[in-house]
């Protein structure tokens, strides 16, 4: 599947490394496995996500994913794992 291959009309998008997500008009995204995230670009091909499940900011990008940096714990973790099991 190509990047952003889903219809822009229904707000579903796809990134090869992150998968499918729904984006609201106020920029929040819903990912089926991760729940609600608020994305911010790091201006270096990565992204910070405010992650509602952990109430903290998470950083990752395509070449390190599924690993991610948790700004709250100051540690790397597997972003595809259960966030509550990692604390």
Secondary structure, DSSP 8 states (H G I E B T S, - for coil): --TT-S-TTTTEEEETTTEEEEE-TTSEEEETTTEEEEEEE-SSSEEEEEETTTTEEEEEETTTTTEEEETTTTEEEETTS-GGGG-
